């Protein structure tokens, strides 16, 4: 059930996180709590028995701007099964089609049909790998903090570019309070922006120094020159002892800017898990590669039974139209399998090959996969 938000519950969330993770206070918690809702149960002594913190954000799923949900914090998560059902019912009533979580408590959330959908690349290398990189003389890198309006505006302009495209698959549209958290809870995190020869921003990165290691938590560019410039700047501020760690989208090809790929350690790591709440709605957001009708079926969704149907994908003036049908399905699978295919990395063809989806071995259609340009830390 939905709980009233009180200082007592906030304090219990905080102490639970410290105890479970063995870390200090959670700097994001107060903001997420202020903007979120809490589901759970309280005993007769006004102590939280179990609870989950829910937040709602704007997001982009291909051509559609929609809402997404985030389960960002939990107390005694193993006892939260009834809370999950309450949350899913409310999300469905509010027409919010999907929910994300970080990859914690995986065993519990897998039982609620959450699956890995968002991965990212981690690059690690030493100073020697970039010592010869230079910032092009046609532009310049400005470095400071989010509070510097010139640098802030440059990064904000770049951030909006992919969010106005039709290829973002599962990307949160950050609210203003989210950006302000960067400065408040990470005062040592710097922001660098490369401005090209006519003064327009081409790339930015958030980074911090951690001992001898420079960690780049986010790097985005609209041009190869923009990426080259940020690497040049990282070389400029480094020393022969410096090590680098850069996180980027799976689709990125930062390795192409290094003459010797052997100098890099590249790892693809899971970042978020997702769960479709409204299959019909998510399916209508997709972009099939070929505009031909086909039927898909969802089976085994025990928490969101409204998804268990056969759905025909058709087209109306080149726009996807989804309707319930009794026709024989071309492709059939569980909600977890379809979550991997529709808002995850898995193609329909590979899902059939791996036994996740039942259908033709070589399907005569598939879905455009899209990309995820920004990675959130809920």
C-alpha positions in Angstrom: 0.0 0.0 0.0 1.1 3.6 -0.5 2.6 5.1 2.7 2.6 8.7 3.9 6.0 10.2 3.5 7.5 11.1 6.9 10.9 12.0 8.3 10.8 8.7 10.2 10.5 6.6 7.0 13.2 8.7 5.3 15.5 8.0 8.2 14.8 4.3 8.0 15.5 4.2 4.3 18.8 5.9 5.0 19.8 3.6 7.9 18.8 0.6 5.9 21.0 1.6 2.9 24.0 2.3 5.2 23.6 -1.1 6.8 23.0 -3.1 3.6 25.6 -1.5 1.5 28.1 -0.7 4.2 28.4 2.9 3.0 27.7 6.3 4.4 24.6 8.3 3.8 23.0 8.2 0.3 23.4 11.7 -1.2 20.6 11.1 -3.7 18.1 9.7 -1.3 16.5 13.0 0.0 15.8 14.3 -3.5 14.4 11.0 -4.7 12.3 10.7 -1.6 10.9 14.2 -2.0 9.9 13.6 -5.6 8.7 10.0 -5.2 6.1 7.8 -3.6 6.6 5.0 -1.0 4.9 1.7 -1.0 5.1 -0.7 1.9 3.9 -1.7 5.3 4.4 -0.4 8.8 4.1 -2.4 12.1 2.3 -1.4 15.3 5.4 0.4 16.5 5.4 2.7 13.4 8.5 0.9 12.1 8.7 0.1 8.4 8.5 -3.6 7.8 9.2 -3.3 4.0 9.0 -0.5 1.5 10.0 0.5 -2.1 10.6 4.0 -3.3 9.0 4.8 -6.7 9.9 7.7 -8.9 8.3 8.8 -12.2 10.3 10.5 -15.0 9.8 11.6 -18.6 11.5 9.4 -21.1 12.1 8.8 -24.8 11.2 5.5 -26.4 11.9 6.0 -30.2 9.4 8.5 -31.6 7.4 8.7 -28.3 7.8 10.9 -25.3 6.3 8.9 -22.5 6.6 8.3 -18.7 8.9 5.8 -17.1 9.0 4.5 -13.6 12.0 3.8 -11.4 12.2 1.6 -8.3 15.2 3.4 -6.8 15.4 2.3 -3.1 14.1 -0.6 -1.0 13.8 -1.8 2.6 13.7 -5.5 3.2 13.1 -6.1 -0.6 12.5 -9.8 -0.2 9.2 -9.0 1.5 8.1 -6.5 -1.1 6.2 -8.8 -3.5 2.8 -7.4 -2.6 4.2 -3.8 -3.0 5.4 -4.7 -6.5 1.9 -5.8 -7.5 0.4 -2.6 -6.0 3.0 -0.5 -7.9 2.4 -2.3 -11.2 -1.4 -1.9 -10.9 -1.0 1.8 -10.3 1.5 2.3 -13.1 -1.0 0.6 -15.4 -3.8 2.8 -14.3 -1.5 5.8 -15.0 -0.6 4.5 -18.4 3.1 4.3 -17.5 4.4 1.5 -19.8 7.7 0.4 -18.2 9.9 0.5 -15.1 13.6 0.4 -14.5 15.9 -0.6 -11.6 19.6 -0.8 -11.0 21.1 -4.3 -11.0 20.8 -4.8 -7.3 18.7 -7.5 -5.6 18.7 -9.3 -9.0 17.4 -12.6 -7.7 14.3 -10.9 -6.2 13.5 -8.8 -9.2 14.1 -11.6 -11.7 11.2 -13.3 -10.0 9.1 -10.2 -10.9 10.1 -10.6 -14.6 12.8 -7.9 -14.6 15.6 -8.5 -17.1 18.9 -6.8 -18.1 18.2 -4.3 -20.8 20.8 -1.6 -20.5 24.5 -2.2 -20.7 27.5 0.2 -21.0 31.1 0.0 -22.1 33.9 0.6 -19.6 37.2 1.6 -21.2 40.4 1.5 -19.1 43.9 2.6 -20.3 47.1 4.3 -19.2 48.6 7.7 -20.0 50.8 6.3 -22.8 47.7 5.4 -24.8 46.7 9.1 -25.2 49.9 11.0 -24.6 50.0 12.1 -28.2 46.4 13.3 -28.4 45.9 17.0 -28.9 43.1 19.5 -28.8 42.5 20.8 -32.4 43.6 24.4 -32.8 40.2 25.1 -34.4 38.4 25.0 -31.1 38.9 24.9 -27.4 37.9 23.0 -24.3 36.4 24.9 -21.4 36.5 23.1 -18.0 34.7 24.0 -14.8 31.6 23.0 -12.9 27.9 22.8 -13.6 27.4 26.2 -11.9 29.4 27.8 -14.7 26.6 28.9 -17.0 28.6 29.0 -20.2 29.8 25.4 -19.7 26.4 24.3 -18.4 24.6 25.7 -21.5 27.1 24.0 -23.8 26.5 20.6 -22.1 22.7 21.2 -22.0 22.5 21.9 -25.7 24.4 18.7 -26.5 22.2 16.7 -24.1 19.1 17.7 -26.0 20.3 16.5 -29.4 19.6 12.8 -29.1 16.4 13.4 -27.1 15.0 15.1 -30.2 15.9 12.1 -32.4 13.8 9.0 -33.1 16.5 6.4 -32.1 16.6 6.6 -28.2 15.3 3.3 -26.9 15.1 3.6 -23.1 16.4 7.1 -22.2 15.3 9.2 -19.3 14.7 12.9 -19.9 16.4 14.4 -16.9 14.4 17.0 -14.9 16.1 20.2 -13.8 16.4 19.0 -10.2 18.4 16.0 -11.4 21.1 18.2 -13.0 21.4 20.3 -9.8 22.2 17.1 -7.9 25.4 16.9 -9.8 26.8 20.1 -8.3 25.3 19.6 -4.8 26.3 16.0 -4.1 29.4 15.8 -6.3 31.2 19.1 -5.7 34.4 17.7 -7.1 33.0 16.5 -10.3 34.1 18.7 -13.2 32.5 19.4 -16.5 34.5 19.9 -19.7 32.9 21.1 -23.0 34.6 21.3 -26.4 33.5 24.3 -28.5 34.3 24.1 -32.2 35.7 26.7 -34.5 32.4 28.7 -34.8 31.8 28.5 -31.1 29.2 25.7 -31.0 29.5 22.8 -28.5 30.5 19.5 -30.0 31.2 17.3 -26.9 31.2 17.2 -23.1 32.2 15.0 -20.3 31.7 14.8 -16.5 34.8 13.5 -14.8 36.6 13.4 -11.4 40.1 12.6 -10.1 40.3 9.6 -7.9 43.9 9.2 -6.7 46.0 8.6 -9.9 42.9 7.7 -11.9 40.7 10.0 -13.9 37.1 8.6 -14.1 34.9 9.9 -16.8 31.3 9.1 -15.8 29.7 10.5 -18.9 31.0 11.5 -22.3 28.9 12.6 -25.3 29.8 14.0 -28.7 28.1 14.9 -31.9 31.3 14.6 -33.9 34.6 12.7 -34.1 36.4 16.0 -33.6 34.5 16.4 -30.4 35.7 13.0 -29.0 39.2 13.6 -30.2 39.3 16.9 -28.4 38.1 15.4 -25.1 40.8 12.8 -25.3 43.3 15.5 -26.0 42.2 17.4 -22.9 42.5 14.2 -20.8 46.1 13.8 -22.0 46.7 17.5 -21.3 45.7 17.2 -17.6 47.3 13.8 -17.1 50.8 12.7 -16.1 52.8 9.6 -17.0 51.3 7.9 -13.8 47.7 8.7 -14.7 45.2 5.9 -15.4 41.9 6.5 -17.1 38.4 4.9 -16.8 35.7 6.0 -19.2 32.1 4.9 -19.3 30.2 5.1 -22.6 27.2 3.6 -24.5 27.6 0.1 -25.8 27.3 1.4 -29.4 30.3 3.8 -28.9 33.5 3.2 -30.9 36.0 5.1 -28.7 38.5 2.4 -29.6 38.6 3.7 -33.1 40.5 6.8 -31.8 43.4 4.7 -30.6 46.2 3.5 -32.9 46.7 0.4 -30.8 43.5 -1.2 -29.5 45.6 -3.5 -27.4 46.3 -0.5 -25.2 42.7 -0.6 -24.1 40.8 -2.8 -21.7 37.2 -2.9 -22.8 34.4 -4.4 -20.8 30.6 -4.4 -21.4 28.8 -4.3 -18.0 25.1 -4.5 -17.1 23.7 -1.2 -15.8 19.9 -1.4 -15.6 17.1 -4.0 -15.5 13.6 -3.3 -16.9 10.1 -4.6 -16.9 7.3 -3.9 -19.4 4.1 -2.9 -17.6 1.9 -2.2 -20.7 3.0 -4.4 -23.6 0.5 -3.0 -26.0 1.7 0.5 -25.5 5.4 -0.3 -25.7 4.8 -2.4 -28.9 3.1 0.6 -30.5 6.3 2.7 -29.9 8.5 0.2 -31.8 9.8 0.6 -35.4 9.6 -2.7 -37.3 12.2 -3.0 -40.0 9.6 -3.9 -42.7 6.1 -2.5 -42.8 4.2 -5.8 -43.0 1.6 -7.1 -40.5 2.5 -9.8 -38.0 1.1 -11.2 -34.8 3.0 -11.5 -31.4 1.8 -13.2 -28.3 2.7 -12.6 -24.6 2.5 -15.6 -22.2 3.2 -16.2 -18.6 2.8 -12.7 -17.2 1.3 -13.5 -13.8 1.7 -10.0 -12.3 0.3 -7.9 -15.2 -2.3 -10.3 -16.7 -3.6 -7.6 -19.2 -0.4 -8.3 -21.2 -1.3 -12.0 -21.8 -2.9 -11.6 -25.3 -2.2 -12.0 -29.0 -1.4 -8.6 -30.6 -1.4 -7.8 -34.2 1.1 -5.2 -35.5 -0.4 -3.3 -38.4 0.3 0.0 -40.0 -1.9 3.1 -40.5 -0.2 5.8 -42.7 3.2 4.3 -41.8 2.5 4.5 -38.1 2.4 1.3 -36.0 -1.0 0.3 -34.9 -1.5 -2.5 -32.3 -4.8 -4.4 -31.8 -5.8 -7.5 -30.0 -6.5 -10.5 -32.2 -7.4 -14.2 -32.2 -5.1 -14.9 -35.1 -2.3 -17.5 -34.8 0.9 -15.8 -33.5 4.0 -15.5 -35.6 6.1 -15.0 -32.5 5.4 -16.0 -28.9 7.2 -15.5 -25.6 7.1 -14.4 -22.0 7.0 -10.8 -20.9 10.6 -11.0 -19.8 11.7 -12.2 -23.2 9.7 -9.5 -24.9 11.2 -6.9 -22.6 14.7 -7.9 -23.8 13.6 -7.6 -27.4 11.6 -4.4 -27.3 13.6 -2.2 -24.9 16.7 -4.3 -24.4 19.7 -5.3 -26.6 18.3 -8.5 -27.9 17.2 -8.8 -31.5 14.1 -10.9 -32.4 16.2 -13.2 -34.6 18.7 -13.9 -31.7 15.8 -14.3 -29.2 14.4 -17.1 -31.4 17.9 -18.6 -31.9 18.4 -18.7 -28.1 15.0 -20.1 -27.4 13.6 -16.9 -25.7 10.9 -16.4 -28.4 9.1 -19.1 -30.4 8.7 -18.4 -34.1 10.4 -18.8 -37.5 14.1 -19.6 -37.2 14.8 -16.8 -39.6 12.1 -14.2 -39.0 10.9 -12.1 -41.9 10.8 -9.0 -39.6 12.6 -7.5 -36.6 12.6 -4.3 -34.7 15.0 -1.3 -35.0 17.2 -1.5 -31.8 18.0 2.2 -31.3 20.5 3.4 -28.8 20.8 4.7 -25.2 23.0 7.9 -25.1 22.8 8.6 -21.3 23.1 6.3 -18.3 21.4 7.2 -15.1 22.4 6.5 -11.5 19.1 6.3 -9.7 
